[in-house]
Amino acid sequence: MLIVGEKEQEAETVSVRQHKVGDKGSVPLQDFINEITEEIKNRINYK
C-alpha cells in the first residue's frame, strides 16, 4: 500500500506499507518505481 499525502507530494516521496512486512517508511518516488519494477520483472507466477 502506498500513502501519498501533502507531505509526501512536496518531498516527492511515498510511504510504503508492505503485506506481511509492515511499514517500510518513506522512500523517494523514483527509488520505489525502480524497486517495484525489479520485483515485477523477477516475480514468479503461481497458478
Secondary structure, 3 states (H helix, E strand, C coil): CEECCHHHHHHCEEEEEECCCEEEEEEEHHHHHHHHHHHHHCCCCCC
